[in-house]
Structure formats: structure tokens, C-alpha cells
């Protein structure tokens, strides 16, 4: 078995949680490498429905270690709440779960600044969830962030908190005209979190590299999707971290030579949450139908997702910037009953035809999608577990997705449950690295 990165190939919400859940059964470690509690992965198995925000869904398997890497920003309150909810459902969280000492904290002032800054933007809103993700990453890059390991050193934590609140309270009071924070109150609150989490806060980089040296199999789990990546997404309508495959290395401390393959997850159509360009968006009854059948509402925020036809341009871009070795196509069953399907194969803007994704935000926002029409299918694909069970039109649709993306399809999801999946090839059975001499 090889070491595999799982990454969203669209704008997030592609169904990564289910794919990670299936593959985690055969892995030793699952590590989340970026994002925060704004992410939501839903897993449905024979026991229950589970919604994950920070903890990798591999926690459902005994013998699988789950790690929150240094590239994640952690809201300890949200983490503890998630731990409690999982334990209430009988999921053990002990030595099988660890958080990097180097992961940055989300503090109350981050959430306040996030909400106030978004509100002040008016029509220029990014669509942030207000959970403090962006401001925490901003502090990290400004070198004033406070890390999980600082919770284990109360005097140091208090000193950093006092220094930061001088500036943060000024912004909150003078610029945004909202309530400020008291050092003592925040300190006491976070020391309570520290008491609960201290046994899980360790040097996860060393743990991971030692495991790899013993030939353990590691699954790297990304949040959001490629086109929310701060560098390669539809900037500025993006998240604040490296949600592309490169973030797996910087977000865990594992070198790129230790990763064997990268799998991109893409819906059989396209969705997006929040603001930003969406060339294939459908605002008519077709889009409403996709939204209803696909139950396109965020597991974290409950926000309705915008829906549109499959965009081969953005997936091809994801293949390029992530070096994807394969794809998993999810929610194929949502297209059941569509008489005609459309695949976006390019964009037209001001007389120019774009076959590759433009960096120009205006071109993305104002372009007209160029579609290829394909015949749909009336037979149900829900619950199919073998490729041979699919209607011929569905096979042609998938073949065209492979051709347009120049990337093979290894997995196809045909429903929300774990077993409603077609595994064409096991993506973990990728070529292993050469043994060290």
C-alpha cells in the first residue's frame, strides 16, 4: 500500500469524507493537513451518521491513528465539542488521536475580527463562515500566532495573549466598533481547554516520519478544494490555506518524496458555497433539481450550495496543480433521470476561447461556458457496486470525464452510504518508493 493524498478537485464539498472513510480501513494513519472547523465531512455507515469538522473520519476504525497536522488552525472549543459528540456515539478517542504542537490556535478575537471584517465588506463579501480561520492564518503569517504547544506553557501563553490583545482590542474597538476581550477571561477559558487536550498535543511530525520509516501507510486528508486554494483558487474568493496537494507536505512536515499518489475528488456535477465566480452555475429549475436531489446543504453551516453542470476546465486545472494520479467521481446517482447532460469544455470571454482556467477574475466571472451535450440515462445508478451495473450512457459520461481531465477514474460513488461505491482500482495500491540504500 502507498501513501495517498486526498484532495478536492472543485470548490470543496465533493464527498471527500466518504472516500477517506472507505480508504482509511486499509491505512495506519490519517492526517488532516490544512483548514479549520469550517470544513465538514459527512460519513454514513451501518452504525450511524457522523459529521466531522476537524478530526479525520478514520477515527471510526480501530487501529487507525488520526492526526491534526501543523497546517490546521484549531478552535479548541470546537475540537472538544466534536470529541464529545463522537464519544457519545461510542467512538474511542485516546492514544489513537493527536494534535500537532505547531498547529495554530483560533482565539475569540479571531472570530470577532472575521465576522466584523466580513460584515464591513458589503457587496465584496468573500463568504467566510465567521469561524476565525482567516484571521488565525493571518496572525500565523504575521508571526504573532499562538500555537497549540503554547497551551502547555501557561506563562508563555499568557504573555503572548496579553501582547496580541493590545493590538486586537484596538482594531475591534476603534475600527469595527465591537466588544473587546479581557486577558483573564480568555486565559482561564483556554487553560480549561489545555487541561482537556494536553494528552493529545504532541510532536506529530516526528510521529509521522517514524511511522513512514517503518513503512506504515498514511492517508493525507485535505479540506475544502483546489479552487479554494489561496494560490491556485479563484482568488480572492478562496480559503486562507494551501488546500491543494502541496499543502500536504507543509501542513504535516512530511517530505514530497514520501507521497506516492494524489487522488482528486469531483462530483459528477459542480457545486460551490459562498461568493465567487461559478461559470457553469444553474439558477433555473435544473439547478434547483440538482440541489434537492443532491441534498446540497453544508454539513457545517447548513448553507445551500450553488449547483451547476460539470466543469471539465476546473478539474483539468486541479489535475495539473495537484499532479493527480486518479479521480473519484461522486454523486453520479444525482444525475439519474436527466434526459440531457452538459459538460463544460471551455469558456468564452470577449472573443477569446479559454480551454485552460484563467487567473483573470473578470474572465471567470463574466465568461460564457462552452458546453458539450451528452445523452442522460433513465435507469437508477443508486447503490451500484460494479461498473458493469451502470447504464451505457453513464459509462460514456464517465469516459468523457476521464478524457477531458486526462486522469483515470479509480472510484465512483453511487450513494451516500459506505457500500454504495464502485472501486475500479484501489488508489492505495500505488507504486511504493524505492527502499532507502
URTA-V823025 format. One record per residue. N is the residue number from 1. SS is DSSP state (hx for helix, st for strand, lp for the rest). Layout:
((N	SS) (N	SS))
This chain:
((1	lp) (2	lp) (3	lp) (4	st) (5	st) (6	st) (7	st) (8	st) (9	lp) (10	lp) (11	lp) (12	lp) (13	lp) (14	lp) (15	lp) (16	hx) (17	hx) (18	hx) (19	hx) (20	hx) (21	hx) (22	hx) (23	hx) (24	hx) (25	lp) (26	lp) (27	lp) (28	lp) (29	st) (30	st) (31	st) (32	st) (33	lp) (34	lp) (35	st) (36	lp) (37	lp) (38	lp) (39	lp) (40	lp) (41	st) (42	st) (43	st) (44	st) (45	lp) (46	lp) (47	lp) (48	lp) (49	st) (50	st) (51	st) (52	st) (53	lp) (54	lp) (55	lp) (56	lp) (57	hx) (58	hx) (59	hx) (60	hx) (61	lp) (62	lp) (63	lp) (64	lp) (65	st) (66	st) (67	st) (68	st) (69	lp) (70	lp) (71	lp) (72	st) (73	st) (74	st) (75	lp) (76	hx) (77	hx) (78	hx) (79	hx) (80	hx) (81	hx) (82	hx) (83	hx) (84	hx) (85	hx) (86	hx) (87	hx) (88	hx) (89	lp) (90	lp) (91	lp) (92	lp) (93	lp) (94	lp) (95	lp) (96	lp) (97	st) (98	st) (99	st) (100	st) (101	lp) (102	lp) (103	lp) (104	st) (105	st) (106	lp) (107	lp) (108	hx) (109	hx) (110	hx) (111	hx) (112	hx) (113	hx) (114	hx) (115	hx) (116	hx) (117	hx) (118	hx) (119	hx) (120	hx) (121	lp) (122	hx) (123	hx) (124	hx) (125	lp) (126	lp) (127	lp) (128	lp) (129	lp) (130	lp) (131	lp) (132	lp) (133	hx) (134	hx) (135	hx) (136	hx) (137	hx) (138	hx) (139	hx) (140	hx) (141	hx) (142	lp) (143	lp) (144	lp) (145	lp) (146	lp) (147	st) (148	hx) (149	hx) (150	hx) (151	hx) (152	hx) (153	lp) (154	hx) (155	hx) (156	hx) (157	hx) (158	hx) (159	hx) (160	hx) (161	hx) (162	hx) (163	hx) (164	hx) (165	hx) (166	hx) (167	hx) (168	hx) (169	hx) (170	hx) (171	hx) (172	hx) (173	hx) (174	hx) (175	hx) (176	lp) (177	lp) (178	lp) (179	lp) (180	lp) (181	lp) (182	lp) (183	hx) (184	hx) (185	hx) (186	hx) (187	hx) (188	hx) (189	hx) (190	hx) (191	hx) (192	hx) (193	hx) (194	hx) (195	hx) (196	hx) (197	hx) (198	hx) (199	hx) (200	hx) (201	st) (202	st) (203	lp) (204	hx) (205	hx) (206	hx) (207	hx) (208	hx) (209	hx) (210	hx) (211	hx) (212	hx) (213	hx) (214	lp) (215	lp) (216	lp) (217	lp) (218	st) (219	st) (220	st) (221	st) (222	lp) (223	lp) (224	lp) (225	lp) (226	hx) (227	hx) (228	hx) (229	lp) (230	lp) (231	lp) (232	lp) (233	lp) (234	lp) (235	lp) (236	lp) (237	lp) (238	lp) (239	lp) (240	lp) (241	lp) (242	lp) (243	lp) (244	lp) (245	lp) (246	lp) (247	hx) (248	hx) (249	hx) (250	hx) (251	lp) (252	lp) (253	lp) (254	lp) (255	lp) (256	hx) (257	hx) (258	hx) (259	lp) (260	lp) (261	st) (262	st) (263	st) (264	st) (265	st) (266	st) (267	st) (268	lp) (269	lp) (270	st) (271	st) (272	st) (273	lp) (274	lp) (275	lp) (276	lp) (277	lp) (278	lp) (279	lp) (280	lp) (281	st) (282	lp) (283	lp) (284	lp) (285	hx) (286	hx) (287	hx) (288	hx) (289	hx) (290	hx) (291	hx) (292	hx) (293	hx) (294	lp) (295	lp) (296	lp) (297	st) (298	lp) (299	lp) (300	lp) (301	lp) (302	lp) (303	lp) (304	st) (305	lp) (306	st) (307	st) (308	st) (309	lp) (310	st) (311	st) (312	hx) (313	hx) (314	hx) (315	hx) (316	hx) (317	hx) (318	hx) (319	hx) (320	hx) (321	hx) (322	hx) (323	lp) (324	lp) (325	lp) (326	st) (327	st) (328	st) (329	st) (330	st) (331	lp) (332	hx) (333	hx) (334	hx) (335	hx) (336	lp) (337	lp) (338	lp) (339	lp) (340	st) (341	st) (342	st) (343	st) (344	st) (345	st) (346	st) (347	st) (348	st) (349	st) (350	lp) (351	lp) (352	st) (353	st) (354	st) (355	lp) (356	lp) (357	lp) (358	lp) (359	lp) (360	lp) (361	hx) (362	hx) (363	hx) (364	hx) (365	hx) (366	hx) (367	lp) (368	st) (369	st) (370	st) (371	st) (372	st) (373	st) (374	st) (375	st) (376	lp) (377	lp) (378	lp) (379	lp) (380	lp) (381	lp) (382	lp) (383	lp) (384	lp) (385	lp) (386	lp) (387	hx) (388	hx) (389	hx) (390	lp) (391	lp) (392	hx) (393	hx) (394	hx) (395	hx) (396	hx) (397	hx) (398	hx) (399	hx) (400	hx) (401	hx) (402	hx) (403	hx) (404	hx) (405	hx) (406	lp) (407	lp) (408	lp) (409	st) (410	st) (411	st) (412	st) (413	st) (414	lp) (415	lp) (416	lp) (417	st) (418	lp) (419	lp) (420	lp) (421	st) (422	st) (423	st) (424	lp) (425	lp) (426	lp) (427	lp) (428	lp) (429	lp) (430	lp) (431	lp) (432	lp) (433	lp) (434	lp) (435	lp) (436	lp) (437	lp))
